[in-house]
């Protein structure tokens, strides 16, 4: 059955808006060429989208002749302002962008372990307010939050966890109160990192892969056939709890000590570095473990102990990676997070060699390209997609 005229218009509008979002300002002639639509249809949709306030004339194409096709049309970027948050146990980082994802302001604030719930929430909300003001935003259309822990698949909220500070769960409600018109959602930080690495990073050519997050904590994100898999309870990828050899005990339902986290989390990596005499000065806000790994990579060719440290670390990482590969057969494992970025090809190559010996299933191992910034980037992409879906209409098909 052919689409109704209104449905056809909606599909055409959506196609044109997506092209403008991906390619930047285009002329009507370029839209005609890229969409395959007729000249009158393109003229109608340009007028319709202009009247609706979604696109505007953004300049001229530089063509010699003048006329309608010489005008460049672009998305009205300030139609909506978006915020992306990366919420960690030790602080919050925020970006505020326009509708096309151009970053207008960014800021961060540390929040100490001894900070009470109320003051911590107030600091985080104030940070978002200041960033929005700096960006010139009267309000926020969409807010996407990346946080550690399990996300309830029904309510979309952080589940109660003894391992996370209470202010994490209170933050979402406080942001709703401060920005009542905003659409606010929270997603597991590792899942957002996988989205960012797939769209802009190391997994751009992969529809199926597993991202292994190596940072303060340990986690994994599973992308199968282009779809992020969260699991029945939202906990797919909680590999920090994975029982592995080499630990002093077993993890429990409320504590991942004794699990894979005890071998490859930042604290364990720092202790392993100390055993091998690897030292490094702290490098800003990133985990000290990342600085240690980066220094070991730099010195591994000339200092045997540094290479030995990387070898043992690769042994540990390969244990968790092998379990994931055996169950999912993803064909590709991305070592992400600050430690994954610091280890680069030196760590990835070591893990790949060990996996080849441990598993009959072929798996490429790549270092992540975005490091700790992947969570914030993924949150921004999520906020942009959600805002555009609402303003432009849902994707066709």
Backbone torsions as a table, in degrees:
resi	resn	phi	psi	omega
1	UNK	NA	127.2	179.9
2	UNK	-66.3	151.5	179.3
3	UNK	-68.1	147.1	175.8
4	UNK	-67.7	160.1	179.7
5	UNK	-55.6	-40.0	-179.0
6	UNK	-67.9	-38.8	177.6
7	UNK	-66.7	-41.8	178.6
8	UNK	-62.0	-41.0	178.1
9	UNK	-63.0	-42.6	-179.8
10	UNK	-62.2	-42.0	178.9
11	UNK	-64.4	-43.6	179.3
12	UNK	-64.4	-42.2	178.7
13	UNK	-61.0	-44.9	-178.8
14	UNK	-62.4	-43.1	179.5
15	UNK	-61.2	-45.5	-179.6
16	UNK	-64.1	-41.9	-179.2
17	UNK	-66.0	-39.0	178.0
18	UNK	-64.9	-39.5	177.9
19	UNK	-64.5	-41.4	178.7
20	UNK	-66.0	-35.2	178.3
21	UNK	-68.9	-39.8	-176.3
22	UNK	-80.8	-38.7	-171.6
23	UNK	-101.0	-16.9	-174.0
24	UNK	89.5	-171.5	-178.1
25	UNK	-55.1	138.0	-179.4
26	UNK	-135.0	154.1	173.1
27	UNK	-82.2	165.3	175.8
28	UNK	-60.7	-36.9	177.9
29	UNK	-63.9	-40.5	177.8
30	UNK	-67.0	-38.7	176.0
31	UNK	-62.0	-40.5	177.9
32	UNK	-60.6	-44.6	-178.4
33	UNK	-66.3	-42.3	-175.7
34	UNK	-76.0	-32.4	-178.3
35	UNK	-90.5	-24.4	-175.3
36	UNK	78.1	9.1	179.8
37	UNK	-82.1	161.4	178.4
38	UNK	-72.5	160.9	179.5
39	UNK	-59.6	-46.5	178.5
40	UNK	-61.5	-37.8	-180.0
41	UNK	-65.4	-41.4	178.1
42	UNK	-65.6	-41.8	178.4
43	UNK	-60.2	-40.8	179.2
44	UNK	-64.9	-44.9	-177.1
45	UNK	-69.9	-35.3	176.4
46	UNK	-61.7	-44.5	178.6
47	UNK	-64.6	-42.1	-177.8
48	UNK	-63.9	-44.6	-178.7
49	UNK	-71.6	-31.2	176.7
50	UNK	-68.6	-46.3	178.7
51	UNK	-61.7	-35.4	-179.2
52	UNK	-76.2	-6.9	178.1
53	UNK	82.2	14.6	-179.4
54	UNK	-91.0	-29.8	176.1
55	UNK	-130.1	163.1	-179.8
56	UNK	-151.2	163.9	175.0
57	UNK	-70.1	123.0	-175.1
58	UNK	-107.7	3.9	-179.3
59	UNK	144.2	-160.9	177.9
60	UNK	-124.5	153.5	-172.8
61	UNK	-78.2	-12.7	-177.2
62	UNK	87.5	5.5	177.2
63	UNK	-67.1	153.1	-177.2
64	UNK	-67.3	-44.7	-178.8
65	UNK	-81.7	153.6	179.1
66	UNK	-105.6	155.5	-178.8
67	UNK	150.7	-176.1	-175.9
68	UNK	-56.8	-36.7	-176.0
69	UNK	-72.6	-14.0	-179.5
70	UNK	-79.9	-16.5	-179.9
71	UNK	-77.2	136.7	174.5
72	UNK	-96.0	129.3	179.2
73	UNK	-108.2	135.8	178.8
74	UNK	-136.5	161.5	177.5
75	UNK	-66.0	141.2	175.5
76	UNK	-73.9	95.7	-169.7
77	UNK	-65.3	-32.4	-177.8
78	UNK	-89.0	14.3	174.3
79	UNK	-62.0	-29.6	179.4
80	UNK	-149.9	145.7	174.2
81	UNK	-113.2	142.0	-173.4
82	UNK	-123.3	152.8	175.4
83	UNK	-129.1	140.3	175.4
84	UNK	-122.4	132.9	-179.5
85	UNK	-123.0	138.7	170.3
86	UNK	-113.6	107.6	-174.7
87	UNK	-102.2	114.0	178.0
88	UNK	-112.0	169.8	177.7
89	UNK	-65.9	-24.1	-175.9
90	UNK	-104.1	2.4	179.7
91	UNK	164.3	-173.7	-177.8
92	UNK	-135.0	140.0	170.9
93	UNK	-122.1	146.3	-177.2
94	UNK	-139.4	143.7	168.6
95	UNK	-122.3	143.1	171.5
96	UNK	-121.1	131.6	-176.2
97	UNK	-133.0	171.7	172.1
98	UNK	-89.3	-172.6	-172.4
99	UNK	-66.5	-26.1	179.7
100	UNK	-92.7	4.3	175.4
101	UNK	90.8	10.3	177.1
102	UNK	-75.2	121.8	-175.7
103	UNK	-71.1	126.4	-178.7
104	UNK	-106.5	-25.1	-179.9
105	UNK	-159.0	148.3	175.2
106	UNK	-149.7	148.2	-177.0
107	UNK	-161.2	164.7	176.6
108	UNK	-149.8	159.9	178.1
109	UNK	-146.0	133.7	174.7
110	UNK	-79.1	145.8	176.8
111	UNK	-130.5	112.0	-174.9
112	UNK	-72.3	160.5	179.7
113	UNK	-61.9	-27.2	-176.7
114	UNK	-89.3	4.0	178.7
115	UNK	-78.1	130.4	179.7
116	UNK	-66.7	164.2	-177.2
117	UNK	-60.0	-49.1	-178.9
118	UNK	-59.8	-54.0	178.4
119	UNK	-59.9	-35.7	179.6
120	UNK	-65.3	-45.3	177.9
121	UNK	-61.9	-42.8	-179.2
122	UNK	-62.7	-41.1	178.1
123	UNK	-62.5	-43.1	-177.9
124	UNK	-66.9	-44.0	-179.8
125	UNK	-66.0	-41.1	178.5
126	UNK	-61.8	-36.7	178.0
127	UNK	-61.5	-44.2	179.5
128	UNK	-64.8	-42.5	178.7
129	UNK	-58.7	-46.0	-178.2
130	UNK	-64.6	-41.4	179.9
131	UNK	-65.3	-41.2	178.6
132	UNK	-63.2	-40.9	179.0
133	UNK	-64.7	-43.2	179.0
134	UNK	-61.9	-33.6	-179.7
135	UNK	-78.5	-5.8	-178.3
136	UNK	76.7	23.4	-177.9
137	UNK	-91.3	129.0	174.1
138	UNK	-73.9	-27.0	178.6
139	UNK	-162.9	-179.9	179.9
140	UNK	-118.0	131.6	178.8
141	UNK	-80.8	-45.5	-175.9
142	UNK	-140.9	138.1	176.8
143	UNK	-126.7	125.8	176.2
144	UNK	-116.0	129.2	-174.9
145	UNK	-116.3	129.0	171.9
146	UNK	-103.5	128.6	-177.0
147	UNK	-145.1	152.0	173.9
148	UNK	-72.5	157.8	177.0
149	UNK	105.7	179.0	-177.2
150	UNK	-88.1	137.8	175.9
151	UNK	-103.8	123.8	179.7
152	UNK	-63.9	120.8	-176.1
153	UNK	-68.8	-17.2	179.5
154	UNK	-89.3	-53.0	-176.9
155	UNK	-85.9	-21.3	-177.0
156	UNK	75.3	14.3	-177.7
157	UNK	-110.7	161.4	176.6
158	UNK	-63.7	132.7	176.7
159	UNK	-80.7	156.1	178.5
160	UNK	-61.3	130.5	179.6
161	UNK	-144.9	131.9	179.9
162	UNK	-70.7	-14.4	-177.9
163	UNK	-88.9	-4.2	-176.9
164	UNK	-118.2	147.0	177.2
165	UNK	-67.3	149.7	-176.2
166	UNK	-63.3	-28.3	-176.4
167	UNK	-65.2	-22.4	175.9
168	UNK	-59.1	-47.1	-177.3
169	UNK	-72.9	-30.5	-179.5
170	UNK	-76.8	-22.0	-173.3
171	UNK	-62.2	-42.2	-176.4
172	UNK	-60.8	-44.5	179.3
173	UNK	-64.8	-38.2	179.6
174	UNK	-66.5	-37.0	177.0
175	UNK	-68.9	-37.7	174.7
176	UNK	-58.6	-41.0	-178.8
177	UNK	-68.7	-40.1	-177.5
178	UNK	-76.6	-34.9	-179.7
179	UNK	-123.8	73.2	-172.3
180	UNK	-62.9	-23.0	-179.0
181	UNK	-88.2	-9.4	-174.4
182	UNK	-80.0	147.7	171.5
183	UNK	-91.7	116.0	-172.3
184	UNK	-117.9	128.9	178.8
185	UNK	-138.4	155.5	179.6
186	UNK	-125.3	144.0	-179.5
187	UNK	-139.8	148.7	176.3
188	UNK	-57.1	137.0	-173.9
189	UNK	-61.6	-37.6	-178.6
190	UNK	-69.4	-35.6	175.8
191	UNK	-63.0	-40.0	178.1
192	UNK	-66.6	-37.7	177.3
193	UNK	-61.9	-39.3	178.9
194	UNK	-64.4	-42.2	177.3
195	UNK	-58.5	-44.8	-179.0
196	UNK	-66.1	-42.3	-179.8
197	UNK	-67.3	-31.1	178.2
198	UNK	-74.6	-38.0	-177.4
199	UNK	-82.5	-39.6	-170.5
200	UNK	-129.2	0.6	-170.9
201	UNK	-126.9	-133.5	-168.4
202	UNK	-75.8	-15.1	-175.5
203	UNK	-113.5	28.2	-176.9
204	UNK	-63.1	-24.4	-178.1
205	UNK	-101.6	12.8	-174.7
206	UNK	-120.2	129.7	171.5
207	UNK	-91.3	-22.9	178.6
208	UNK	-127.8	124.5	178.3
209	UNK	-167.2	165.1	172.1
210	UNK	-119.6	130.5	174.2
211	UNK	-99.3	123.7	178.1
212	UNK	-104.8	112.4	-176.1
213	UNK	-86.2	122.3	178.3
214	UNK	-117.8	103.9	-179.1
215	UNK	-152.1	-142.0	175.0
216	UNK	-57.1	-43.8	174.6
217	UNK	-114.1	-179.6	-178.3
218	UNK	-121.7	136.9	176.3
219	UNK	-158.9	172.0	177.1
220	UNK	-141.7	151.0	173.7
221	UNK	-123.8	138.4	-174.7
222	UNK	-113.8	119.2	176.4
223	UNK	-117.8	115.2	-179.2
224	UNK	-120.0	125.0	179.3
225	UNK	52.4	40.1	176.2
226	UNK	82.0	0.8	-176.8
227	UNK	-116.2	131.1	175.2
228	UNK	-71.4	126.8	-178.9
229	UNK	-103.1	120.5	-176.2
230	UNK	-100.4	-18.8	-177.2
231	UNK	86.8	166.9	-176.2
232	UNK	-61.6	-41.1	-177.3
233	UNK	-101.5	5.4	-177.6
234	UNK	84.2	8.9	-173.1
235	UNK	-106.8	13.3	177.6
236	UNK	-57.9	130.4	178.1
237	UNK	97.2	6.9	178.5
238	UNK	-78.8	63.5	-173.7
239	UNK	-77.5	-8.0	173.1
240	UNK	-59.2	-27.7	179.4
241	UNK	-88.1	-0.6	-175.9
242	UNK	-65.5	121.1	176.0
243	UNK	-66.2	129.4	-179.8
244	UNK	-139.0	155.5	174.8
245	UNK	-69.3	155.7	175.7
246	UNK	99.8	0.4	177.4
247	UNK	-106.3	167.8	-175.2
248	UNK	-85.9	-6.5	-178.6
249	UNK	-164.9	-155.7	178.5
250	UNK	-121.9	148.8	176.4
251	UNK	-69.3	164.3	176.4
252	UNK	-121.4	177.9	-179.2
253	UNK	-65.2	-20.3	-176.4
254	UNK	-118.3	0.7	-175.2
255	UNK	-150.0	124.3	-178.1
256	UNK	-86.9	2.5	174.3
257	UNK	-58.3	131.2	-174.8
258	UNK	98.7	-12.4	177.1
259	UNK	-96.0	-168.0	-179.7
260	UNK	-56.0	-31.5	177.7
261	UNK	-55.7	-36.8	-177.3
262	UNK	-69.7	-16.4	178.3
263	UNK	-98.8	-33.9	-169.0
264	UNK	-125.8	1.2	174.3
265	UNK	-69.9	166.2	-173.9
266	UNK	-58.0	-40.0	-179.7
267	UNK	-64.0	-41.2	178.7
268	UNK	-67.5	-37.9	178.8
269	UNK	-64.8	-41.3	178.8
270	UNK	-64.0	-40.6	178.6
271	UNK	-65.7	-39.7	178.4
272	UNK	-63.7	-40.0	178.2
273	UNK	-62.2	-41.7	179.6
274	UNK	-62.1	-38.8	178.7
275	UNK	-60.6	-30.4	-177.9
276	UNK	-100.8	8.2	176.9
277	UNK	72.5	20.1	179.0
278	UNK	-87.7	126.0	179.2
279	UNK	-128.2	158.2	177.7
280	UNK	-164.0	148.5	175.8
281	UNK	-73.4	142.8	176.5
282	UNK	-55.6	143.1	-176.6
283	UNK	-116.6	79.1	175.5
284	UNK	66.4	-143.4	-174.5
285	UNK	-80.9	-8.2	-177.5
286	UNK	-70.8	157.0	176.7
287	UNK	-56.2	142.0	179.4
288	UNK	-59.8	-28.9	178.6
289	UNK	-58.3	-36.0	-179.9
290	UNK	-65.8	-40.9	177.5
291	UNK	-63.8	-38.1	178.3
292	UNK	-64.5	-43.8	179.5
293	UNK	-65.3	-42.3	179.5
294	UNK	-61.5	-41.3	178.8
295	UNK	-66.5	-38.9	178.4
296	UNK	-63.7	-40.1	177.3
297	UNK	-61.5	-42.6	-178.1
298	UNK	-63.9	-34.8	-173.1
299	UNK	-101.4	-3.6	-170.8
300	UNK	-62.3	-28.5	-178.2
301	UNK	-73.9	-21.9	-174.9
302	UNK	-119.3	-18.3	-177.9
303	UNK	-117.7	107.7	-176.0
304	UNK	-54.7	-39.1	-177.5
305	UNK	-62.3	-33.9	179.1
306	UNK	-67.3	-42.4	176.8
307	UNK	-65.1	-37.9	178.5
308	UNK	-64.3	-40.3	176.8
309	UNK	-58.9	-45.9	178.8
310	UNK	-64.7	-36.1	178.3
311	UNK	-63.1	-46.2	-179.3
312	UNK	-67.7	-39.4	177.3
313	UNK	-61.5	-41.7	177.8
314	UNK	-63.8	-37.5	175.5
315	UNK	-56.3	-44.9	-177.5
316	UNK	-68.1	-47.7	-178.4
317	UNK	-62.1	-38.2	-178.4
318	UNK	-63.8	-28.4	178.3
319	UNK	-60.7	-49.7	178.3
320	UNK	-68.1	-41.0	-179.3
321	UNK	-63.9	-38.1	-179.0
322	UNK	-64.7	-38.4	178.3
323	UNK	-64.1	-41.9	179.4
324	UNK	-65.6	-43.8	-179.2
325	UNK	-64.3	-39.6	-178.3
326	UNK	-64.2	-34.6	-177.4
327	UNK	-85.1	-40.1	-169.6
328	UNK	-106.8	-22.0	-177.2
329	UNK	48.1	57.2	-174.1
330	UNK	-78.7	-17.6	-179.9
331	UNK	80.2	-15.8	-179.1
332	UNK	-153.1	132.9	174.8
333	UNK	-122.4	125.4	177.4
334	UNK	-102.3	121.2	176.5
335	UNK	-87.2	101.9	-171.7
336	UNK	-109.3	-170.9	-176.6
337	UNK	79.4	177.1	-175.4
338	UNK	-63.4	-39.4	-179.8
339	UNK	-71.4	-39.1	177.3
340	UNK	-62.0	-41.7	177.9
341	UNK	-65.5	-42.9	-179.0
342	UNK	-65.1	-36.8	-179.5
343	UNK	-70.9	-30.1	176.3
344	UNK	53.6	-149.1	-178.8
345	UNK	-66.1	-29.2	-177.8
346	UNK	-61.9	-43.8	178.7
347	UNK	-76.4	-43.0	-178.6
348	UNK	-60.5	-41.4	-180.0
349	UNK	-64.7	-39.2	178.5
350	UNK	-65.0	-43.8	179.7
351	UNK	-65.4	-39.9	179.4
352	UNK	-60.4	-43.8	-179.5
353	UNK	-63.2	-39.5	-179.8
354	UNK	-70.0	-39.3	177.5
355	UNK	-63.1	-37.7	-179.9
356	UNK	-62.5	-31.4	178.5
357	UNK	-82.3	-27.4	-172.9
358	UNK	-92.3	-24.0	-171.6
359	UNK	-132.7	140.9	175.0
360	UNK	-77.9	-7.5	-177.9
361	UNK	-93.2	122.1	-178.7
362	UNK	-66.7	134.4	179.1
363	UNK	-145.9	118.4	173.3
364	UNK	-73.8	141.8	177.4
365	UNK	-120.8	124.0	-177.8
366	UNK	-124.7	146.0	170.6
367	UNK	-76.2	143.7	174.3
368	UNK	-64.3	155.1	-178.3
369	UNK	-99.8	-15.8	-169.3
370	UNK	-112.4	-10.0	177.1
371	UNK	57.7	-145.3	-180.0
372	UNK	-65.1	-21.6	179.0
373	UNK	-72.3	-7.4	-178.1
374	UNK	-64.4	-34.2	-178.8
375	UNK	-64.5	-47.6	-179.9
376	UNK	-65.3	-39.1	177.7
377	UNK	-64.3	-42.8	178.2
378	UNK	-64.0	-38.1	177.6
379	UNK	-65.3	-38.9	178.9
380	UNK	-66.0	-43.1	177.7
381	UNK	-61.8	-39.8	179.4
382	UNK	-65.5	-44.8	178.6
383	UNK	-61.7	-42.6	-180.0
384	UNK	-64.0	-44.4	-179.8
385	UNK	-62.6	-43.3	-178.4
386	UNK	-66.2	-42.1	179.9
387	UNK	-65.9	-43.2	-179.6
388	UNK	-68.0	-36.2	176.7
389	UNK	-60.3	-38.9	-179.7
390	UNK	-73.8	-43.6	-175.6
391	UNK	-79.5	-33.8	-176.5
392	UNK	-93.7	-17.8	-173.8
393	UNK	102.5	155.8	-177.9
394	UNK	-65.0	154.1	179.6
395	UNK	-59.3	144.5	178.3
396	UNK	-68.8	153.3	178.5
397	UNK	86.0	NA	NA
